[in-house]
């Protein structure tokens, strides 16, 4: 109902203002005019207790806490308004509905609010009380009105868009009006923006699937913590879960649980999957997974994230509370029982068998139906098929829609395993279609190229097929394709890539990429806004094309200084942070920090795994190691640096460390030297020295390489020193760049060590005795190996072409080390320690702090030391930086 009663405020005065009034099932609202989209006031129908006539053309709406008097244009209109209001109010009371957000009950309103608080709104003199609840944002004059349920207006978020404006301001834009809000702080603003973005997502979601799944009573509560109305699910475990538990499920990895939204992931929810959840239900799932949960270990709706994580790891990863199948531990019997169960409608039996060890791809012994999936299909068990499909253990990230294919030909019978089916495929007009055979005209399925986000070229025989590649789509589906010929696979990959990649990034197609896709990234001076880019991984090189078509310097992943994941709120992909140097020497001084985020969890996990693998050491030769920016093996650089600072004293390289500690440290550093921080007190110098020597002794192809090692030994026979130095220089130039740089770093280090021979007894000759057999990987009987090392140390400046500037720097460092060692021996300070003046935020006397800095203290440790001294608590979104400046105060 809508029309033009005239409101007068306050009720006992005689000043009326003409307003356009609307009445629907939930609210009585009035507007300045009928063209306005947002009201000036709204009254929830649920709060109306009576409506009475109070004279000519006037009527009074009485709520639980306040009265409103209206005047219509005629007695007839007044009577119609009274009758309609009374009817709607009575209907609401008789049906005893749930209270709306505008209910007068304070606790009910507070319960439904996702976020509430005061914000400034342009056009209003005073702050408004704003509430984000579900798919709407409500505005109130104050907290009292909020508690009474009398609001100004509400905004439907299905037409909203949120945009940050400045440090504290943000706009909520709709087609009808822009609401310009301002928060009290930047952190508050970010929280409001996130709450409103989540409200928009909920407004655009579809509740149909949720309603159908909630029709089963046990699905109305989270399977893990019991929270009501859970709108997420694990599609392979067949449990319905709440948003908070969904975030922790993702932490378990897609190999254990595949999380999807009931409301937003519409493409996932096929008719079969919905029916599976209706038949399965949380009750059946928990009869297996939660059969033996002690009350002391159970979680509830208010449990912390840490408690949820602990419980879910125990429940699903460890299977601590599950109801064990009687055949548990007998693989052959489990597989045989699974083959029987899938031909029946007993989903609970299939669940128990599968999650107690039965293999979803076991051999059935039936040539016509070689897998349990094929048996279920022949038996017409659609839900068994759906359950098996979502629980394939495929050895890669996330769910796989297993479709094998061949370009024109058919895979041989040996390749017809559970993950593959023979299909005829075409790529035409931006659609990749696969058919039962080349005579069919109706495809079994299609993949639109604009939905593709990533392509992966797998190593040969990765999945039991000669060549395979993977296609990731926006719907978080993974398609695996296989061919018998690597050339055919490469041809298909290039064709698909050319169809889906943006024209600005077509130059990436010339690369022999292992992974190609679309990612969001930010870096350099544009950390505020992420932009879309196209990425190609080729070996250990990451190539990037930005959305404006500019190709950036490729990133050498083995030279990264740091690689880590940055956490994000539940439901979003985390950021992957990489900090390193581009391969172009001219650009090395700049360095780069790059943040990468995938569009979907599935393809992003694949990128994370691939980048981490490419950034690590991939073999036992120097060219396969993690490197510094100057091409020195990172393991060698870390060991040398630590020994230089902490171990130039007596016995270095002659005393043996503990074998077990050396073995352990070498394994860790070979796996990822970037993550290892050698610290005094935690690592013994002799163990680190032993690690360095063992690394060179076990190095594949050796430091001098098998190709040139004998030539180095032969050069020692030259009697003319100048000729010998010249020969060494030629051989040095012939070494691979990484070997050459690492050899220079090592000899530079040994040159320093022999400068302290008065203390450590390690002169050039003694060092040669130790390192000759180690570097040439001999038994020590051939004196020539030691002679080479002795010559390299003695002629270090000439052979390695060390200029005056480098030599001065070397001498200054040696002098500094000697001073620190003198201070250490006199007992004034520990070796490597010095007193440093640190200023907090600005250079003033009152901000000055004097700190003892050890040789191994990091910038992070120094920062925390200062903050602790000044009793500054670091908040979640605070970022502190530490800058070192010279005497001219240049950073």
C-alpha positions in Angstrom: 0.0 0.0 0.0 1.3 3.5 -0.8 -0.2 7.0 -0.8 -0.1 10.5 0.7 -1.1 10.5 4.4 0.4 13.6 6.1 2.6 13.0 9.0 2.8 15.4 12.0 5.7 15.4 14.4 5.5 15.5 17.4 2.1 13.9 17.8 0.3 16.6 19.8 1.4 19.6 17.5 -0.5 20.7 14.4 2.4 21.0 12.0 2.1 18.4 9.2 4.6 17.7 6.4 3.5 16.0 3.3 5.2 12.6 2.8 5.0 9.7 0.4 4.2 6.6 2.5 4.7 2.9 1.7 3.5 -0.1 3.6 4.8 -3.7 2.9 4.8 -6.9 4.9 7.8 -5.7 7.0 7.9 -1.9 7.2 5.9 1.3 7.2 8.1 3.8 5.5 7.8 7.5 4.5 9.7 9.4 1.9 10.1 13.0 0.7 8.5 12.0 -2.6 7.4 8.9 -4.5 10.6 9.1 -6.7 12.9 8.6 -3.7 14.5 5.2 -3.3 15.5 5.6 0.4 13.1 6.6 3.2 13.4 9.3 5.8 11.9 7.0 8.5 10.8 3.4 8.8 8.7 1.6 11.4 8.8 -2.2 11.6 5.3 -3.7 11.3 6.2 -6.2 14.0 6.5 -3.3 16.5 2.9 -1.9 15.8 0.6 -2.7 18.7 -2.5 -0.7 17.7 -3.8 1.7 15.0 -6.7 4.1 16.0 -8.7 6.9 14.5 -8.0 10.3 16.2 -10.4 12.7 14.4 -11.0 14.1 10.9 -8.8 12.3 8.4 -6.2 11.5 11.2 -5.0 8.2 12.6 -2.4 7.1 15.2 0.1 4.3 14.8 1.0 3.1 18.3 4.2 1.0 18.7 5.8 -0.6 21.7 7.8 2.6 22.5 6.6 5.5 20.3 3.4 6.9 18.6 3.1 8.4 15.1 0.1 10.5 14.0 -0.8 10.7 10.3 -3.4 12.7 8.4 -4.8 11.4 5.1 -6.4 13.4 2.3 -9.9 12.1 3.1 -11.7 10.0 5.7 -12.0 7.2 3.1 -8.2 7.1 2.7 -7.7 7.2 6.4 -10.1 4.2 6.9 -8.3 2.3 4.2 -4.9 2.9 5.9 -6.3 1.9 9.3 -7.9 -1.3 7.9 -4.7 -2.3 6.0 -2.3 -1.6 8.9 -4.5 -3.5 11.4 -4.8 -6.4 9.0 -1.0 -6.7 8.5 -0.3 -6.3 12.2 -2.8 -9.0 13.1 -1.4 -11.4 10.5 2.1 -10.9 11.8 1.0 -11.6 15.4 -1.1 -14.7 14.4 1.8 -16.2 12.5 4.3 -15.5 15.3 7.1 -14.8 12.8 10.7 -14.4 13.6 11.5 -10.8 14.6 13.1 -8.6 12.0 16.2 -6.5 12.5 14.0 -3.6 13.4 12.3 -5.5 16.3 12.1 -3.7 19.5 13.9 -6.5 21.3 17.5 -5.4 21.7 19.0 -8.8 22.0 17.4 -10.0 18.8 18.6 -7.0 16.8 22.1 -7.3 18.1 22.2 -11.1 17.3 21.4 -10.5 13.6 24.0 -7.6 13.2 27.2 -8.6 11.4 28.7 -5.2 12.2 27.4 -2.1 14.0 28.7 1.3 15.1 28.8 5.0 14.6 29.9 6.5 11.2 29.8 10.0 9.8 27.6 10.3 6.7 27.8 13.3 4.4 24.6 15.3 4.6 24.0 14.6 8.3 25.3 16.9 11.1 25.7 14.1 13.6 27.1 10.6 13.4 24.6 7.8 12.5 24.4 4.4 14.0 25.0 2.0 11.1 24.2 -1.7 11.1 25.3 -4.3 8.5 23.0 -7.3 8.7 22.8 -10.0 6.1 22.2 -8.5 2.7 21.2 -5.0 4.0 22.7 -2.0 5.6 20.5 -0.1 8.1 20.8 3.5 9.2 19.6 4.8 12.6 19.8 8.3 14.3 21.3 6.8 17.5 21.6 3.7 19.6 18.3 4.3 21.3 16.5 4.2 18.0 18.3 1.0 17.1 17.1 -0.6 20.3 13.6 0.6 19.8 13.6 -0.6 16.2 12.9 2.8 14.6 15.2 3.4 11.7 15.9 6.0 9.0 16.2 3.7 6.0 17.9 0.5 4.8 20.0 -0.2 1.7 19.6 -3.3 -0.4 23.2 -4.5 -1.0 22.4 -6.4 -4.2 22.8 -3.0 -6.0 25.6 -1.7 -3.9 29.3 -1.3 -4.5 31.9 -0.3 -1.9 34.9 1.9 -2.8 37.7 3.2 -0.5 38.1 7.0 -0.9 40.9 8.1 1.5 42.5 7.0 4.8 39.2 7.0 6.7 36.5 7.5 4.1 34.7 5.1 1.8 31.7 5.3 -0.5 28.7 2.9 -0.7 27.4 3.5 -4.2 24.0 2.5 -5.5 22.2 3.4 -8.8 20.0 5.9 -6.8 22.5 7.5 -4.4 26.1 7.6 -3.1 26.5 7.2 0.7 29.8 8.8 1.7 30.9 7.4 5.1 33.8 8.3 7.3 35.2 6.1 10.1 37.2 7.1 13.2 40.3 5.3 12.0 41.9 3.6 9.0 41.5 0.2 10.7 37.8 0.9 11.4 37.3 1.8 7.8 38.8 -1.4 6.5 36.6 -3.4 8.8 33.5 -1.6 7.6 34.5 -2.0 3.9 35.1 -5.8 4.5 31.7 -6.2 6.2 29.8 -4.4 3.4 31.6 -6.4 0.7 30.6 -9.6 2.5 27.0 -8.2 2.6 27.1 -7.6 -1.1 28.3 -11.2 -1.7 25.5 -12.5 0.4 22.9 -10.3 -1.5 24.1 -11.7 -4.8 24.1 -15.3 -3.6 21.4 -17.8 -4.3 19.7 -19.4 -1.3 17.8 -22.1 -3.3 20.5 -24.8 -2.8 20.8 -23.9 0.9 17.1 -24.2 1.4 17.0 -27.6 -0.2 19.9 -28.9 1.8 18.5 -27.4 5.0 15.3 -29.4 4.5 17.2 -32.2 6.2 17.1 -31.3 9.9 20.6 -32.3 10.8 21.9 -30.1 8.0 20.5 -27.0 9.7 23.4 -27.0 12.1 27.1 -27.1 11.5 28.5 -30.6 11.5 31.5 -29.5 13.5 30.5 -26.8 16.0 26.6 -26.9 15.9 26.2 -23.2 14.7 22.7 -22.7 13.1 22.1 -22.1 9.4 25.5 -23.2 8.1 26.0 -22.0 4.5 29.2 -23.8 3.5 29.9 -27.5 2.8 32.7 -30.0 2.3 31.5 -31.7 -0.9 33.7 -34.8 -0.6 33.0 -35.4 3.1 29.3 -34.5 2.6 29.1 -32.3 5.7 27.4 -28.9 6.0 29.5 -26.4 7.9 29.5 -22.8 9.1 31.7 -20.0 7.8 34.2 -20.2 10.7 34.7 -23.9 10.4 34.9 -23.6 6.6 37.9 -21.3 7.0 39.7 -24.0 9.1 38.6 -26.8 6.7 40.5 -24.9 3.9 43.6 -25.1 6.1 43.5 -28.9 6.0 44.0 -28.8 2.2 41.9 -29.9 -0.7 43.3 -33.4 -0.5 41.3 -33.9 2.7 38.3 -31.5 2.4 36.9 -29.6 -0.6 35.0 -26.5 0.6 32.3 -24.9 -1.4 29.6 -22.3 -0.6 25.9 -23.3 -0.6 24.9 -19.9 -1.9 27.7 -18.7 -4.1 29.3 -21.7 -5.9 26.2 -22.3 -8.0 27.9 -24.3 -10.8 29.1 -27.0 -8.3 25.7 -27.9 -7.0 24.4 -30.4 -9.5 21.1 -32.3 -8.9 23.1 -35.4 -7.9 25.2 -33.5 -5.4 22.2 -31.9 -3.8 20.5 -35.3 -3.5 23.7 -36.8 -2.0 23.6 -34.2 0.7 19.9 -34.7 1.3 20.4 -38.5 1.7 23.7 -38.3 3.6 23.1 -35.4 6.0 25.3 -34.3 8.8 23.8 -37.0 11.0 25.1 -39.9 8.9 28.5 -38.2 8.4 29.0 -37.7 12.1 27.9 -41.2 12.9 31.2 -42.1 11.2 33.5 -39.1 11.8 32.4 -38.1 15.3 31.4 -41.5 16.8 33.9 -41.2 19.7 34.3 -37.5 20.5 35.0 -36.9 24.2 32.9 -34.0 25.6 36.1 -32.2 26.7 37.4 -32.1 23.1 34.1 -31.1 21.4 33.7 -27.5 20.0 30.8 -25.1 20.0 29.6 -22.0 18.1 31.7 -19.7 20.2 34.9 -21.8 20.1 38.2 -20.0 19.1 39.9 -20.5 15.7 42.7 -22.4 17.5 40.3 -24.8 19.1 38.4 -25.3 15.8 41.7 -26.1 14.0 42.8 -28.5 16.6 39.4 -30.3 16.6 39.2 -30.5 12.8 42.7 -31.8 12.4 41.9 -34.6 14.9 38.5 -35.3 13.3 39.3 -35.4 9.6 43.1 -35.5 9.1 43.9 -38.0 11.9 40.5 -39.7 12.0 40.7 -39.7 15.8 37.0 -40.0 16.5 35.8 -42.1 13.5 33.9 -45.4 13.7 36.4 -47.9 12.4 35.2 -50.5 9.9 35.7 -54.1 10.9 37.9 -54.6 7.9 40.2 -51.7 8.8 43.9 -52.7 8.1 43.1 -55.4 5.5 43.5 -53.6 2.2 42.5 -56.4 0.0 39.3 -57.0 1.9 38.5 -53.3 2.1 38.8 -53.0 -1.7 36.7 -56.1 -2.3 33.9 -54.8 0.1 34.0 -51.4 -1.6 33.3 -53.0 -5.0 30.2 -54.7 -3.5 29.0 -51.6 -1.6 29.0 -49.2 -4.6 26.5 -51.5 -6.4 24.0 -50.9 -3.6 22.4 -47.7 -2.1 24.3 -48.1 1.1 26.2 -44.8 1.2 27.2 -45.2 4.8 29.0 -48.4 4.1 30.8 -46.8 1.2 31.8 -43.9 3.4 33.2 -46.1 6.1 35.2 -48.3 3.6 36.6 -45.3 1.7 37.7 -43.4 4.8 39.2 -46.5 6.4 41.5 -47.1 3.6 39.7 -48.7 0.6 41.0 -47.4 -2.7 38.6 -45.5 -5.0 40.7 -46.7 -8.0 41.2 -50.3 -6.9 41.0 -53.1 -9.6 37.6 -54.8 -9.5 38.8 -57.8 -11.5 36.0 -57.2 -14.0 37.4 -56.2 -17.5 34.1 -54.5 -18.4 34.0 -52.5 -15.2 37.6 -52.1 -14.0 36.9 -49.6 -11.2 34.3 -49.1 -8.5 33.1 -46.0 -10.4 32.4 -48.1 -13.4 30.6 -50.7 -11.2 28.4 -48.0 -9.7 27.5 -46.7 -13.2 26.5 -50.1 -14.4 24.4 -50.6 -11.4 22.6 -47.3 -11.9 23.8 -45.9 -8.5 24.0 -42.2 -9.3 24.7 -41.1 -5.8 27.4 -43.6 -5.3 29.0 -42.3 -8.5 28.8 -38.7 -7.3 30.4 -39.7 -3.9 33.2 -41.5 -5.6 33.9 -38.7 -8.1 34.3 -36.2 -5.3 36.7 -38.5 -3.4 39.2 -39.4 -6.1 42.7 -39.4 -4.7 44.5 -37.9 -7.6 47.8 -36.7 -6.1 47.4 -33.0 -7.1 45.7 -30.0 -5.6 41.9 -30.2 -5.3 39.1 -31.9 -7.1 39.7 -33.3 -10.6 37.1 -33.7 -13.3 39.0 -36.6 -14.8 38.7 -36.4 -18.6 41.5 -38.0 -20.7 41.6 -37.2 -24.4 43.4 -37.7 -27.6 43.8 -35.4 -30.6 42.1 -37.6 -33.3 43.4 -40.9 -32.0 42.4 -43.0 -29.0 44.3 -43.9 -25.9 45.5 -47.5 -25.8 43.7 -50.0 -23.4 46.6 -49.7 -21.0 45.7 -46.0 -20.4 42.1 -46.6 -19.6 42.5 -46.1 -15.8 39.8 -44.6 -13.5 40.9 -41.0 -14.1 40.8 -41.2 -17.9 38.1 -41.9 -20.5 38.7 -41.8 -24.2 37.2 -38.7 -25.8 37.2 -36.9 -29.1 38.0 -33.2 -28.6 37.6 -30.1 -30.7 38.7 -26.5 -30.1 36.5 -24.1 -32.0 35.1 -20.6 -31.6 36.5 -20.3 -28.1 34.9 -23.6 -26.8 36.8 -26.8 -26.0 34.3 -29.6 -26.5 34.8 -33.3 -25.8 32.6 -36.0 -27.4 32.0 -39.7 -26.9 33.7 -40.3 -30.3 34.4 -38.5 -33.6 30.9 -39.5 -34.9 28.9 -37.8 -32.2 27.5 -34.3 -32.8 26.4 -33.6 -29.2 29.4 -33.0 -26.8 29.6 -34.7 -23.4 30.9 -31.5 -22.0 32.3 -28.1 -22.9 34.9 -25.7 -21.4 34.7 -22.1 -22.5 38.1 -20.6 -22.9 37.2 -17.4 -21.2 36.5 -19.5 -18.0 40.1 -20.9 -18.0 42.4 -19.3 -15.5 45.5 -21.6 -15.7 47.2 -24.2 -17.8 49.8 -26.7 -16.5 52.2 -28.8 -18.6 53.0 -31.9 -16.5 56.3 -33.8 -16.6 56.3 -36.9 -18.8 54.5 -40.0 -17.3 53.2 -37.9 -14.4 49.9 -39.7 -14.4 50.7 -43.0 -16.1 50.3 -41.4 -19.5 53.1 -40.3 -21.8 52.0 -36.6 -21.8 49.4 -34.8 -19.6 48.3 -31.3 -19.0 45.8 -29.6 -16.7 43.1 -27.0 -17.2 41.8 -24.9 -14.3 38.6 -23.0 -14.6 36.8 -20.2 -12.7 34.4 -22.7 -11.3 37.3 -24.3 -9.4 37.3 -27.4 -11.6 40.4 -29.2 -12.7 40.4 -31.1 -16.0 43.3 -33.5 -16.7 44.0 -34.4 -20.3 46.4 -37.0 -21.6 48.0 -37.8 -25.0 50.5 -40.4 -26.3 52.7 -37.8 -27.9 54.6 -34.9 -26.2 54.5 -33.0 -29.5 50.7 -33.3 -29.7 50.3 -32.3 -26.1 52.4 -29.2 -26.7 50.4 -28.3 -29.8 47.1 -28.6 -27.9 48.5 -26.5 -25.0 49.7 -23.7 -27.3 46.3 -23.7 -29.1 44.3 -23.5 -25.9 46.7 -20.9 -24.4 46.4 -18.7 -27.5 42.6 -18.9 -27.2 42.3 -17.8 -23.6 45.3 -15.5 -23.0 44.9 -11.8 -23.4 46.5 -10.3 -26.6 48.8 -8.1 -24.4 50.5 -11.3 -23.1 50.8 -13.3 -26.3 54.6 -13.0 -26.2 54.4 -15.5 -23.3 53.3 -18.1 -25.8 56.8 -18.2 -27.2 58.1 -19.7 -24.0 58.2 -23.4 -23.2 56.1 -22.8 -20.1 55.3 -25.3 -17.3 52.5 -23.2 -16.0 50.6 -20.3 -17.6 47.7 -18.4 -16.1 46.0 -15.3 -14.8 46.8 -14.0 -11.3 46.4 -10.8 -9.3 49.6 -9.1 -8.1 51.0 -6.0 -6.6 54.5 -4.7 -6.2 56.9 -1.8 -6.3 55.1 1.5 -5.6 51.6 0.2 -6.3 51.0 -1.9 -3.2 47.6 -0.2 -2.5 45.9 -1.8 -5.5 46.3 -5.2 -7.0 46.3 -5.5 -10.8 45.7 -8.4 -13.1 48.6 -10.0 -14.8 49.6 -13.0 -16.9 52.3 -15.3 -15.5 54.4 -18.0 -17.1 56.7 -20.3 -15.1 59.7 -21.6 -17.1 62.1 -23.6 -15.0 63.1 -21.3 -12.1 62.1 -18.1 -14.1 58.8 -16.4 -13.5 57.7 -14.2 -16.5 55.1 -11.5 -16.0 53.0 -9.4 -18.3 50.9 -6.7 -16.7 47.3 -5.8 -17.8 48.5 -2.8 -19.8 50.7 -5.1 -21.9 54.1 -4.2 -20.4 56.4 -7.2 -19.9 58.3 -6.9 -16.7 61.8 -8.3 -16.0 61.4 -12.0 -15.3 62.0 -13.0 -11.7 64.7 -15.6 -11.0 63.0 -17.6 -8.2 66.2 -19.3 -7.0 67.5 -15.9 -6.1 64.6 -14.9 -3.9 65.6 -13.4 -0.6 62.3 -14.5 0.9 59.2 -16.4 0.0 56.2 -16.7 2.3 52.4 -16.9 2.4 50.5 -13.9 3.8 47.2 -14.9 5.5 43.8 -13.6 4.4 40.3 -13.8 5.8 38.5 -17.1 5.5 37.1 -17.7 2.1 39.8 -15.8 0.3 43.1 -16.9 -1.2 46.2 -15.9 0.7 48.9 -13.7 -0.8 52.2 -15.3 -1.8 55.1 -12.8 -1.1 58.4 -13.1 -2.9 61.3 -10.8 -2.4 64.3 -10.9 -4.7 66.2 -9.6 -7.7 65.6 -9.5 -11.4 68.1 -11.3 -13.6 69.3 -8.2 -15.4 72.5 -7.1 -13.6 71.6 -3.4 -14.3 68.4 -3.8 -12.3 69.8 -5.7 -9.4 70.3 -2.7 -7.2 66.6 -2.1 -7.2 65.4 -5.4 -5.9 61.7 -6.3 -6.0 58.9 -7.4 -3.6 56.0 -9.1 -5.4 52.7 -10.2 -3.9 50.7 -12.7 -5.9 47.1 -13.9 -5.3 45.1 -16.4 -7.3 41.5 -15.9 -8.4 40.4 -19.2 -6.9 41.9 -21.4 -4.1 42.4 -24.4 -6.4 44.7 -22.8 -9.0 46.4 -20.7 -6.4 47.5 -23.7 -4.4 49.0 -25.1 -7.6 50.9 -21.9 -8.2 52.2 -21.8 -4.6 53.5 -25.4 -4.9 55.1 -24.7 -8.3 56.8 -21.5 -7.2 58.0 -23.0 -4.0 59.4 -25.9 -5.9 61.1 -23.7 -8.5 62.5 -21.5 -5.8 64.2 -24.4 -4.0 67.2 -26.5 -4.8 66.4 -29.0 -7.5 69.5 -31.2 -7.6 73.0 -31.7 -6.3 74.9 -29.6 -8.8 75.7 -25.9 -8.2 73.5 -24.7 -11.1 70.5 -26.3 -9.4 71.1 -24.6 -6.0 69.4 -21.5 -4.5 71.5 -18.5 -5.2 72.4 -15.0 -4.0 72.0 -12.0 -6.3 75.7 -12.5 -7.3 75.2 -16.1 -8.4 76.8 -17.6 -5.3 75.3 -20.8 -3.8 73.1 -19.5 -0.9 74.1 -22.4 1.3 77.8 -21.5 0.8 77.1 -17.8 1.4 75.2 -18.5 4.6 77.9 -20.8 6.0 80.8 -18.4 5.1 79.0 -15.4 6.6 78.4 -17.2 9.9 81.9 -18.5 10.1 83.4 -15.1 9.3 81.4 -13.5 12.1 81.6 -16.2 14.8 84.4 -18.6 14.0 87.7 -17.1 12.9 89.4 -18.5 16.0 91.6 -21.5 16.7 90.7 -24.8 15.2 88.5 -23.6 12.4 88.3 -26.2 9.6 90.6 -28.5 11.6 88.2 -29.5 14.4 85.4 -31.8 13.4 81.8 -31.0 14.3 79.2 -33.6 15.4 78.4 -35.9 12.5 74.7 -36.1 13.3 74.3 -32.3 13.5 76.3 -31.8 10.3 74.1 -34.3 8.5 70.9 -32.7 9.8 72.0 -29.1 9.0 73.1 -30.1 5.5 69.8 -31.7 4.7 67.8 -28.7 5.9 69.9 -26.2 4.0 69.9 -28.2 0.8 66.2 -28.4 1.0 65.7 -24.7 1.6 68.7 -22.6 2.7 66.5 -19.5 2.5 64.6 -20.5 5.6 67.7 -21.3 7.7 69.0 -18.7 10.1 72.3 -19.6 11.6 72.5 -18.1 15.1 75.2 -18.1 17.7 74.3 -20.4 20.5 72.0 -22.5 18.4 74.6 -23.6 15.9 78.2 -24.6 16.7 80.9 -23.1 14.3 82.5 -26.5 13.8 79.2 -28.0 12.7 78.7 -25.2 10.2 82.3 -25.6 8.9 81.8 -29.3 8.5 78.5 -28.7 6.7 80.4 -26.4 4.2 83.1 -29.0 3.6 80.7 -31.9 3.2 78.6 -29.8 0.7 81.6 -29.4 -1.6 82.7 -33.0 -1.2 79.3 -34.4 -2.1 78.6 -31.7 -4.8 77.4 -33.3 -8.1 80.0 -32.5 -10.9 82.2 -30.8 -8.3 83.1 -27.2 -7.9 85.7 -27.3 -10.7 83.5 -29.6 -12.9 84.5 -33.0 -14.3 85.1 -31.3 -17.6 87.9 -29.0 -16.3 89.1 -30.5 -13.0 92.1 -32.3 -14.6 93.1 -29.1 -16.3 93.3 -27.3 -13.0 95.5 -30.0 -11.6 97.7 -30.0 -14.6 98.3 -26.3 -14.3 100.2 -26.8 -11.0 103.1 -28.3 -13.0 103.8 -24.9 -14.7 107.0 -23.5 -13.2 106.5 -19.9 -14.4 104.2 -18.2 -11.9 103.0 -15.7 -14.4 102.1 -18.4 -16.9 100.4 -20.4 -14.2 98.3 -17.5 -13.1 97.3 -16.9 -16.7 96.3 -20.5 -17.1 94.2 -20.3 -13.9 92.4 -17.2 -15.2 91.6 -19.0 -18.5 90.2 -22.0 -16.6 88.2 -19.7 -14.3 86.6 -18.1 -17.3 85.7 -21.5 -18.7 83.7 -22.5 -15.5 79.9 -22.0 -15.5 78.9 -18.6 -14.0 77.6 -20.1 -10.7 80.7 -22.2 -10.2 82.9 -19.2 -11.0 81.1 -16.9 -8.5 81.0 -19.6 -5.8 84.7 -20.3 -6.2 85.5 -16.6 -5.9 83.4 -16.3 -2.7 85.1 -19.4 -1.1 88.6 -18.2 -1.9 87.8 -14.7 -0.7 86.7 -16.3 2.6 89.8 -18.5 2.8 91.9 -15.4 2.1 90.3 -13.8 5.2 90.9 -16.9 7.3 94.6 -16.9 6.6 94.8 -13.3 7.7 94.1 -14.6 11.2 96.6 -17.5 11.0 98.4 -16.1 14.1 95.2 -17.0 16.1 93.7 -19.9 14.2 96.9 -21.6 12.9 95.3 -21.9 9.5 97.8 -20.4 7.1 97.5 -20.8 3.3 99.2 -24.1 3.3 97.1 -25.6 6.0 93.9 -24.4 4.4 95.1 -26.0 1.1 95.6 -29.3 2.9 92.0 -29.3 4.2 90.2 -27.9 1.1 92.2 -29.4 -1.8 90.9 -33.0 -1.5 87.4 -31.6 -0.5 87.0 -29.4 -3.6 88.5 -31.9 -6.0 86.7 -34.8 -4.2 89.9 -36.9 -4.0 91.3 -39.1 -1.3 94.1 -36.6 -0.4 97.0 -38.6 -1.7 97.4 -36.3 -4.7 99.2 -33.1 -3.6 98.2 -31.2 -6.7 94.7 -30.6 -5.4 96.1 -28.8 -2.4 98.5 -26.9 -4.6 95.7 -25.5 -6.7 93.9 -24.2 -3.6 97.2 -22.7 -2.2 97.8 -20.9 -5.5 94.3 -19.5 -5.7 94.6 -18.1 -2.1 98.1 -16.7 -2.7 97.2 -15.1 -6.1 93.7 -14.2 -5.1 93.9 -10.6 -6.4 95.4 -11.5 -9.8 93.4 -14.6 -10.6 90.0 -13.1 -9.6 90.8 -9.6 -10.9 90.1 -7.9 -7.6 90.2 -4.1 -8.1 91.4 -1.6 -5.6 87.9 -0.7 -4.4 87.1 -4.4 -3.6 90.5 -4.8 -2.0 90.0 -1.8 0.3 86.6 -3.1 1.2 88.1 -6.4 2.0 90.8 -4.8 4.2 88.3 -2.7 6.0 86.2 -5.8 6.8 89.2 -7.6 8.1 90.2 -4.6 10.2 86.7 -4.5 11.7 86.7 -8.2 12.5 90.1 -7.8 14.2 88.8 -4.9 16.3 85.7 -6.9 17.4 87.9 -9.9 18.2 90.2 -7.7 20.3 87.2 -6.3 22.1 85.9 -9.8 22.7 89.2 -11.0 24.1 89.4 -8.0 26.5 86.0 -9.0 27.8 84.4 -5.7 26.9 81.8 -7.3 24.6 80.9 -10.5 22.8 82.5 -11.1 19.4 80.5 -9.2 16.8 78.5 -7.1 19.3 78.4 -3.3 19.0 76.4 -0.4 20.5 74.0 1.2 18.0 71.9 4.3 18.4 68.3 3.8 17.2 65.6 6.5 16.8 61.9 5.7 17.0 60.0 7.3 14.1 61.9 10.7 14.2 65.4 11.8 15.2 64.9 13.5 18.6 66.6 13.1 21.9 63.5 11.7 23.6 63.1 9.0 20.9 66.8 7.8 21.2 67.6 4.3 22.3 71.0 2.7 22.6 71.0 -1.0 21.8 73.7 -3.7 21.8 73.5 -5.3 18.4 75.0 -8.8 17.9 76.5 -10.0 14.7 73.5 -12.2 14.1 70.7 -9.9 15.1 68.1 -9.3 12.4 66.2 -6.1 11.6 63.0 -7.8 12.8 64.6 -8.6 16.1 66.0 -5.1 16.5 62.5 -3.6 15.7 60.8 -5.8 18.4 63.5 -4.9 20.9 62.8 -1.2 20.5 59.0 -1.6 20.6 59.3 -3.7 23.8 61.4 -1.0 25.4 58.9 1.7 24.6 56.0 -0.6 25.6 54.4 -0.3 22.2 51.9 -3.1 21.5 52.0 -4.2 17.8 48.5 -4.5 16.4 47.4 -6.9 13.6 47.7 -4.5 10.7 50.7 -2.5 11.9 53.8 -2.5 9.8 57.2 -1.3 11.2 60.3 -0.9 9.1 63.9 -0.6 10.2 66.3 1.6 8.1 70.1 1.7 8.4 71.7 5.1 7.6 75.3 6.2 7.1 77.1 9.2 8.6 75.4 11.5 6.0 72.0 10.2 7.1 71.4 8.5 3.8 69.3 5.3 3.9 
